[in-house]
Amino acid sequence: MSTKGRRLFSREFKLEAVRLATEGGKPITHVARDLDIKPAVLHSWMRQQRRKPDEAFPGNGNLSASDEEIRRLRRELARVSEERDILKKATAFFAKESR
């Protein structure tokens, strides 16, 4: 049983690891072993770098621009839905009162 927790790597470390794997001329498994990470982790980092080079590895708690926009829109939707529900209840209340 391993006592190691999940290790965290900086953006710079990930970028350098991807660079070594793509430009170093060594097999990915060797690069991963040299950096003491699993080859699957390195492959994952390479995929992330290929998909969105400018937004890859935003860091702990940092979101990409599109993810931040989604978060903002969800908060706004929740606020507007709450306002709508309050107005519905108020309308029903005043409709009862006017009878």
N, CA, C and O atoms as a GROMACS GRO file, in nm:
protein
  396
    1MET      N    1   0.084  -0.118   0.000
    1MET     CA    2   0.000   0.000   0.000
    1MET      C    3   0.088   0.124   0.000
    1MET      O    4   0.181   0.134   0.080
    2SER      N    5   0.060   0.215  -0.089
    2SER     CA    6   0.141   0.335  -0.102
    2SER      C    7   0.096   0.442  -0.003
    2SER      O    8  -0.023   0.459   0.022
    3THR      N    9   0.192   0.513   0.051
    3THR     CA   10   0.160   0.622   0.143
    3THR      C   11   0.170   0.756   0.073
    3THR      O   12   0.145   0.861   0.133
    4LYS      N   13   0.206   0.754  -0.055
    4LYS     CA   14   0.217   0.878  -0.131
    4LYS      C   15   0.079   0.934  -0.158
    4LYS      O   16  -0.014   0.861  -0.192
    5GLY      N   17   0.067   1.065  -0.145
    5GLY     CA   18  -0.055   1.132  -0.185
    5GLY      C   19  -0.043   1.170  -0.332
    5GLY      O   20   0.055   1.136  -0.398
    6ARG      N   21  -0.141   1.237  -0.379
    6ARG     CA   22  -0.137   1.282  -0.517
    6ARG      C   23  -0.035   1.394  -0.530
    6ARG      O   24  -0.038   1.491  -0.454
    7ARG      N   25   0.054   1.380  -0.625
    7ARG     CA   26   0.157   1.482  -0.643
    7ARG      C   27   0.106   1.591  -0.736
    7ARG      O   28   0.031   1.566  -0.830
    8LEU      N   29   0.147   1.711  -0.707
    8LEU     CA   30   0.110   1.825  -0.789
    8LEU      C   31   0.233   1.875  -0.863
    8LEU      O   32   0.342   1.880  -0.807
    9PHE      N   33   0.216   1.910  -0.988
    9PHE     CA   34   0.326   1.956  -1.071
    9PHE      C   35   0.294   2.095  -1.123
    9PHE      O   36   0.179   2.124  -1.158
   10SER      N   37   0.393   2.179  -1.130
   10SER     CA   38   0.374   2.315  -1.179
   10SER      C   39   0.351   2.313  -1.330
   10SER      O   40   0.383   2.216  -1.399
   11ARG      N   41   0.297   2.422  -1.379
   11ARG     CA   42   0.275   2.437  -1.523
   11ARG      C   43   0.408   2.427  -1.597
   11ARG      O   44   0.417   2.364  -1.703
   12GLU      N   45   0.511   2.490  -1.541
   12GLU     CA   46   0.642   2.489  -1.605
   12GLU      C   47   0.698   2.347  -1.616
   12GLU      O   48   0.756   2.311  -1.718
   13PHE      N   49   0.680   2.267  -1.510
   13PHE     CA   50   0.727   2.130  -1.512
   13PHE      C   51   0.657   2.051  -1.622
   13PHE      O   52   0.721   1.978  -1.698
   14LYS      N   53   0.526   2.067  -1.632
   14LYS     CA   54   0.448   1.995  -1.734
   14LYS      C   55   0.490   2.037  -1.874
   14LYS      O   56   0.506   1.952  -1.963
   15LEU      N   57   0.507   2.167  -1.895
   15LEU     CA   58   0.549   2.214  -2.027
   15LEU      C   59   0.686   2.160  -2.064
   15LEU      O   60   0.709   2.121  -2.178
   16GLU      N   61   0.777   2.159  -1.968
   16GLU     CA   62   0.912   2.106  -1.994
   16GLU      C   63   0.908   1.956  -2.021
   16GLU      O   64   0.980   1.906  -2.108
   17ALA      N   65   0.825   1.884  -1.947
   17ALA     CA   66   0.812   1.740  -1.969
   17ALA      C   67   0.758   1.711  -2.109
   17ALA      O   68   0.807   1.621  -2.177
   18VAL      N   69   0.659   1.788  -2.151
   18VAL     CA   70   0.603   1.771  -2.286
   18VAL      C   71   0.708   1.804  -2.391
   18VAL      O   72   0.721   1.734  -2.491
   19ARG      N   73   0.784   1.910  -2.367
   19ARG     CA   74   0.889   1.948  -2.461
   19ARG      C   75   0.994   1.838  -2.473
   19ARG      O   76   1.035   1.803  -2.584
   20LEU      N   77   1.036   1.783  -2.359
   20LEU     CA   78   1.135   1.674  -2.361
   20LEU      C   79   1.081   1.552  -2.436
   20LEU      O   80   1.155   1.486  -2.510
   21ALA      N   81   0.952   1.523  -2.416
   21ALA     CA   82   0.894   1.405  -2.481
   21ALA      C   83   0.880   1.423  -2.631
   21ALA      O   84   0.891   1.327  -2.707
   22THR      N   85   0.854   1.547  -2.674
   22THR     CA   86   0.832   1.569  -2.817
   22THR      C   87   0.960   1.604  -2.893
   22THR      O   88   0.974   1.570  -3.010
   23GLU      N   89   1.053   1.670  -2.826
   23GLU     CA   90   1.174   1.716  -2.896
   23GLU      C   91   1.300   1.645  -2.851
   23GLU      O   92   1.405   1.660  -2.914
   24GLY      N   93   1.293   1.567  -2.745
   24GLY     CA   94   1.413   1.509  -2.688
   24GLY      C   95   1.473   1.393  -2.764
   24GLY      O   96   1.590   1.360  -2.743
   25GLY      N   97   1.397   1.329  -2.849
   25GLY     CA   98   1.450   1.215  -2.923
   25GLY      C   99   1.450   1.086  -2.843
   25GLY      O  100   1.494   0.983  -2.894
   26LYS      N  101   1.402   1.089  -2.720
   26LYS     CA  102   1.393   0.968  -2.637
   26LYS      C  103   1.249   0.918  -2.639
   26LYS      O  104   1.156   0.996  -2.658
   27PRO      N  105   1.231   0.789  -2.620
   27PRO     CA  106   1.094   0.736  -2.609
   27PRO      C  107   1.022   0.797  -2.487
   27PRO      O  108   1.085   0.831  -2.386
   28ILE      N  109   0.893   0.810  -2.500
   28ILE     CA  110   0.813   0.871  -2.393
   28ILE      C  111   0.830   0.796  -2.262
   28ILE      O  112   0.835   0.857  -2.155
   29THR      N  113   0.840   0.664  -2.269
   29THR     CA  114   0.855   0.587  -2.145
   29THR      C  115   0.986   0.622  -2.073
   29THR      O  116   0.990   0.624  -1.950
   30HIS      N  117   1.092   0.650  -2.149
   30HIS     CA  118   1.220   0.687  -2.088
   30HIS      C  119   1.211   0.826  -2.025
   30HIS      O  120   1.260   0.848  -1.915
   31VAL      N  121   1.149   0.918  -2.097
   31VAL     CA  122   1.133   1.053  -2.042
   31VAL      C  123   1.052   1.048  -1.914
   31VAL      O  124   1.088   1.111  -1.814
   32ALA      N  125   0.943   0.972  -1.916
   32ALA     CA  126   0.857   0.960  -1.797
   32ALA      C  127   0.936   0.900  -1.681
   32ALA      O  128   0.925   0.948  -1.568
   33ARG      N  129   1.013   0.795  -1.707
   33ARG     CA  130   1.093   0.732  -1.602
   33ARG      C  131   1.195   0.831  -1.545
   33ARG      O  132   1.214   0.838  -1.424
   34ASP      N  133   1.261   0.906  -1.633
   34ASP     CA  134   1.360   1.006  -1.588
   34ASP      C  135   1.296   1.113  -1.499
   34ASP      O  136   1.360   1.164  -1.408
   35LEU      N  137   1.171   1.146  -1.528
   35LEU     CA  138   1.101   1.251  -1.450
   35LEU      C  139   1.023   1.193  -1.332
   35LEU      O  140   0.960   1.267  -1.257
   36ASP      N  141   1.028   1.061  -1.316
   36ASP     CA  142   0.958   0.992  -1.208
   36ASP      C  143   0.806   1.014  -1.213
   36ASP      O  144   0.742   1.040  -1.111
   37ILE      N  145   0.752   1.001  -1.336
   37ILE     CA  146   0.608   1.006  -1.354
   37ILE      C  147   0.568   0.888  -1.441
   37ILE      O  148   0.653   0.826  -1.506
   38LYS      N  149   0.440   0.856  -1.441
   38LYS     CA  150   0.392   0.745  -1.523
   38LYS      C  151   0.379   0.790  -1.668
   38LYS      O  152   0.343   0.904  -1.694
   39PRO      N  153   0.407   0.700  -1.762
   39PRO     CA  154   0.393   0.736  -1.903
   39PRO      C  155   0.252   0.784  -1.937
   39PRO      O  156   0.235   0.873  -2.021
   40ALA      N  157   0.150   0.726  -1.874
   40ALA     CA  158   0.011   0.768  -1.902
   40ALA      C  159  -0.011   0.914  -1.864
   40ALA      O  160  -0.085   0.985  -1.931
   41VAL      N  161   0.054   0.958  -1.757
   41VAL     CA  162   0.043   1.098  -1.714
   41VAL      C  163   0.106   1.188  -1.820
   41VAL      O  164   0.049   1.291  -1.857
   42LEU      N  165   0.222   1.149  -1.868
   42LEU     CA  166   0.290   1.228  -1.970
   42LEU      C  167   0.207   1.232  -2.098
   42LEU      O  168   0.197   1.337  -2.162
   43HIS      N  169   0.149   1.121  -2.137
   43HIS     CA  170   0.062   1.118  -2.255
   43HIS      C  171  -0.056   1.213  -2.236
   43HIS      O  172  -0.094   1.284  -2.329
   44SER      N  173  -0.114   1.214  -2.117
   44SER     CA  174  -0.226   1.303  -2.089
   44SER      C  175  -0.184   1.449  -2.102
   44SER      O  176  -0.256   1.530  -2.161
   45TRP      N  177  -0.069   1.483  -2.047
   45TRP     CA  178  -0.019   1.620  -2.059
   45TRP      C  179   0.004   1.657  -2.205
   45TRP      O  180  -0.023   1.770  -2.246
   46MET      N  181   0.054   1.564  -2.284
   46MET     CA  182   0.079   1.590  -2.425
   46MET      C  183  -0.053   1.617  -2.499
   46MET      O  184  -0.060   1.707  -2.583
   47ARG      N  185  -0.157   1.538  -2.466
   47ARG     CA  186  -0.289   1.559  -2.527
   47ARG      C  187  -0.343   1.698  -2.492
   47ARG      O  188  -0.394   1.770  -2.578
   48GLN      N  189  -0.331   1.734  -2.364
   48GLN     CA  190  -0.380   1.865  -2.321
   48GLN      C  191  -0.307   1.977  -2.395
   48GLN      O  192  -0.368   2.075  -2.437
   49GLN      N  193  -0.179   1.962  -2.411
   49GLN     CA  194  -0.098   2.063  -2.480
   49GLN      C  195  -0.137   2.073  -2.627
   49GLN      O  196  -0.141   2.182  -2.682
   50ARG      N  197  -0.164   1.960  -2.690
   50ARG     CA  198  -0.204   1.960  -2.832
   50ARG      C  199  -0.340   2.024  -2.852
   50ARG      O  200  -0.360   2.100  -2.946
   51ARG      N  201  -0.435   1.993  -2.762
   51ARG     CA  202  -0.572   2.043  -2.778
   51ARG      C  203  -0.581   2.194  -2.764
   51ARG      O  204  -0.637   2.262  -2.850
   52LYS      N  205  -0.525   2.246  -2.656
   52LYS     CA  206  -0.534   2.390  -2.629
   52LYS      C  207  -0.399   2.440  -2.580
   52LYS      O  208  -0.378   2.453  -2.459
   53PRO      N  209  -0.307   2.467  -2.670
   53PRO     CA  210  -0.172   2.505  -2.630
   53PRO      C  211  -0.167   2.627  -2.538
   53PRO      O  212  -0.086   2.631  -2.445
   54ASP      N  213  -0.250   2.726  -2.563
   54ASP     CA  214  -0.245   2.848  -2.481
   54ASP      C  215  -0.314   2.831  -2.347
   54ASP      O  216  -0.283   2.902  -2.252
   55GLU      N  217  -0.408   2.737  -2.338
   55GLU     CA  218  -0.485   2.719  -2.215
   55GLU      C  219  -0.446   2.593  -2.137
   55GLU      O  220  -0.507   2.562  -2.035
   56ALA      N  221  -0.345   2.522  -2.185
   56ALA     CA  222  -0.305   2.398  -2.118
   56ALA      C  223  -0.248   2.427  -1.981
   56ALA      O  224  -0.174   2.524  -1.962
   57PHE      N  225  -0.282   2.343  -1.886
   57PHE     CA  226  -0.229   2.349  -1.749
   57PHE      C  227  -0.254   2.485  -1.683
   57PHE      O  228  -0.159   2.555  -1.648
   58PRO      N  229  -0.380   2.524  -1.665
   58PRO     CA  230  -0.408   2.655  -1.608
   58PRO      C  231  -0.367   2.668  -1.462
   58PRO      O  232  -0.353   2.780  -1.412
   59GLY      N  233  -0.348   2.558  -1.392
   59GLY     CA  234  -0.308   2.564  -1.252
   59GLY      C  235  -0.422   2.531  -1.160
   59GLY      O  236  -0.537   2.523  -1.202
   60ASN      N  237  -0.389   2.510  -1.036
   60ASN     CA  238  -0.486   2.470  -0.936
   60ASN      C  239  -0.585   2.583  -0.909
   60ASN      O  240  -0.546   2.690  -0.863
   61GLY      N  241  -0.711   2.559  -0.939
   61GLY     CA  242  -0.814   2.659  -0.914
   61GLY      C  243  -0.833   2.759  -1.026
   61GLY      O  244  -0.928   2.837  -1.022
   62ASN      N  245  -0.748   2.759  -1.124
   62ASN     CA  246  -0.761   2.850  -1.238
   62ASN      C  247  -0.836   2.781  -1.349
   62ASN      O  248  -0.812   2.663  -1.378
   63LEU      N  249  -0.927   2.853  -1.411
   63LEU     CA  250  -1.007   2.795  -1.518
   63LEU      C  251  -0.969   2.857  -1.651
   63LEU      O  252  -0.920   2.970  -1.657
   64SER      N  253  -0.994   2.782  -1.756
   64SER     CA  254  -0.973   2.838  -1.889
   64SER      C  255  -1.082   2.943  -1.912
   64SER      O  256  -1.180   2.949  -1.838
   65ALA      N  257  -1.064   3.024  -2.014
   65ALA     CA  258  -1.160   3.132  -2.042
   65ALA      C  259  -1.300   3.077  -2.066
   65ALA      O  260  -1.398   3.132  -2.017
   66SER      N  261  -1.310   2.968  -2.141
   66SER     CA  262  -1.442   2.910  -2.170
   66SER      C  263  -1.505   2.852  -2.044
   66SER      O  264  -1.626   2.865  -2.024
   67ASP      N  265  -1.426   2.786  -1.959
   67ASP     CA  266  -1.480   2.731  -1.834
   67ASP      C  267  -1.524   2.843  -1.739
   67ASP      O  268  -1.624   2.829  -1.669
   68GLU      N  269  -1.449   2.952  -1.737
   68GLU     CA  270  -1.487   3.066  -1.653
   68GLU      C  271  -1.618   3.127  -1.702
   68GLU      O  272  -1.702   3.165  -1.621
   69GLU      N  273  -1.634   3.137  -1.833
   69GLU     CA  274  -1.758   3.190  -1.890
   69GLU      C  275  -1.876   3.099  -1.856
   69GLU      O  276  -1.984   3.149  -1.824
   70ILE      N  277  -1.858   2.968  -1.862
   70ILE     CA  278  -1.963   2.874  -1.824
   70ILE      C  279  -2.001   2.892  -1.678
   70ILE      O  280  -2.119   2.893  -1.645
   71ARG      N  281  -1.902   2.905  -1.592
   71ARG     CA  282  -1.928   2.926  -1.449
   71ARG      C  283  -2.009   3.054  -1.427
   71ARG      O  284  -2.106   3.055  -1.352
   72ARG      N  285  -1.968   3.162  -1.494
   72ARG     CA  286  -2.038   3.289  -1.480
   72ARG      C  287  -2.183   3.279  -1.528
   72ARG      O  288  -2.274   3.329  -1.462
   73LEU      N  289  -2.204   3.214  -1.641
   73LEU     CA  290  -2.339   3.199  -1.696
   73LEU      C  291  -2.427   3.112  -1.607
   73LEU      O  292  -2.546   3.138  -1.593
   74ARG      N  293  -2.370   3.009  -1.546
   74ARG     CA  294  -2.448   2.925  -1.454
   74ARG      C  295  -2.491   3.003  -1.330
   74ARG      O  296  -2.604   2.989  -1.282
   75ARG      N  297  -2.401   3.086  -1.279
   75ARG     CA  298  -2.438   3.170  -1.163
   75ARG      C  299  -2.549   3.267  -1.200
   75ARG      O  300  -2.644   3.286  -1.124
   76GLU      N  301  -2.538   3.327  -1.318
   76GLU     CA  302  -2.640   3.421  -1.363
   76GLU      C  303  -2.774   3.350  -1.384
   76GLU      O  304  -2.878   3.404  -1.347
   77LEU      N  305  -2.771   3.232  -1.441
   77LEU     CA  306  -2.894   3.154  -1.461
   77LEU      C  307  -2.960   3.122  -1.328
   77LEU      O  308  -3.082   3.133  -1.315
   78ALA      N  309  -2.881   3.084  -1.229
   78ALA     CA  310  -2.936   3.053  -1.097
   78ALA      C  311  -3.001   3.177  -1.036
   78ALA      O  312  -3.109   3.167  -0.977
   79ARG      N  313  -2.937   3.293  -1.049
   79ARG     CA  314  -2.992   3.417  -0.995
   79ARG      C  315  -3.123   3.453  -1.064
   79ARG      O  316  -3.221   3.487  -0.997
   80VAL      N  317  -3.126   3.447  -1.197
   80VAL     CA  318  -3.246   3.482  -1.272
   80VAL      C  319  -3.359   3.383  -1.244
   80VAL      O  320  -3.474   3.423  -1.234
   81SER      N  321  -3.327   3.256  -1.230
   81SER     CA  322  -3.429   3.156  -1.197
   81SER      C  323  -3.489   3.183  -1.059
   81SER      O  324  -3.609   3.169  -1.040
   82GLU      N  325  -3.405   3.222  -0.965
   82GLU     CA  326  -3.454   3.254  -0.831
   82GLU      C  327  -3.546   3.376  -0.835
   82GLU      O  328  -3.651   3.377  -0.770
   83GLU      N  329  -3.508   3.478  -0.911
   83GLU     CA  330  -3.593   3.596  -0.924
   83GLU      C  331  -3.728   3.560  -0.986
   83GLU      O  332  -3.832   3.608  -0.941
   84ARG      N  333  -3.726   3.476  -1.088
   84ARG     CA  334  -3.849   3.432  -1.154
   84ARG      C  335  -3.939   3.359  -1.055
   84ARG      O  336  -4.060   3.383  -1.052
   85ASP      N  337  -3.880   3.269  -0.975
   85ASP     CA  338  -3.959   3.192  -0.878
   85ASP      C  339  -4.022   3.284  -0.774
   85ASP      O  340  -4.136   3.264  -0.734
   86ILE      N  341  -3.947   3.385  -0.731
   86ILE     CA  342  -4.001   3.481  -0.634
   86ILE      C  343  -4.118   3.558  -0.695
   86ILE      O  344  -4.220   3.578  -0.630
   87LEU      N  345  -4.103   3.600  -0.819
   87LEU     CA  346  -4.211   3.672  -0.886
   87LEU      C  347  -4.335   3.585  -0.905
   87LEU      O  348  -4.448   3.633  -0.893
   88LYS      N  349  -4.315   3.457  -0.936
   88LYS     CA  350  -4.428   3.365  -0.949
   88LYS      C  351  -4.506   3.355  -0.818
   88LYS      O  352  -4.628   3.360  -0.816
   89LYS      N  353  -4.431   3.340  -0.708
   89LYS     CA  354  -4.495   3.328  -0.577
   89LYS      C  355  -4.567   3.457  -0.541
   89LYS      O  356  -4.678   3.453  -0.486
   90ALA      N  357  -4.507   3.571  -0.570
   90ALA     CA  358  -4.570   3.699  -0.540
   90ALA      C  359  -4.698   3.715  -0.622
   90ALA      O  360  -4.799   3.763  -0.571
   91THR      N  361  -4.694   3.677  -0.748
   91THR     CA  362  -4.812   3.686  -0.834
   91THR      C  363  -4.924   3.598  -0.779
   91THR      O  364  -5.040   3.641  -0.774
   92ALA      N  365  -4.891   3.478  -0.739
   92ALA     CA  366  -4.992   3.388  -0.684
   92ALA      C  367  -5.048   3.444  -0.554
   92ALA      O  368  -5.169   3.434  -0.530
   93PHE      N  369  -4.964   3.502  -0.470
   93PHE     CA  370  -5.008   3.559  -0.344
   93PHE      C  371  -5.105   3.674  -0.367
   93PHE      O  372  -5.212   3.680  -0.306
   94PHE      N  373  -5.069   3.766  -0.456
   94PHE     CA  374  -5.156   3.881  -0.480
   94PHE      C  375  -5.282   3.843  -0.555
   94PHE      O  376  -5.384   3.910  -0.542
   95ALA      N  377  -5.278   3.737  -0.634
   95ALA     CA  378  -5.399   3.691  -0.702
   95ALA      C  379  -5.499   3.638  -0.598
   95ALA      O  380  -5.620   3.660  -0.612
   96LYS      N  381  -5.450   3.569  -0.496
   96LYS     CA  382  -5.538   3.520  -0.389
   96LYS      C  383  -5.597   3.637  -0.310
   96LYS      O  384  -5.716   3.635  -0.276
   97GLU      N  385  -5.515   3.737  -0.282
   97GLU     CA  386  -5.558   3.852  -0.201
   97GLU      C  387  -5.667   3.933  -0.271
   97GLU      O  388  -5.754   3.989  -0.204
   98SER      N  389  -5.662   3.939  -0.403
   98SER     CA  390  -5.758   4.024  -0.476
   98SER      C  391  -5.894   3.957  -0.495
   98SER      O  392  -5.988   4.021  -0.541
   99ARG      N  393  -5.906   3.831  -0.460
   99ARG     CA  394  -6.035   3.759  -0.476
   99ARG      C  395  -6.131   3.796  -0.371
   99ARG      O  396  -6.243   3.746  -0.370
   0.00000   0.00000   0.00000
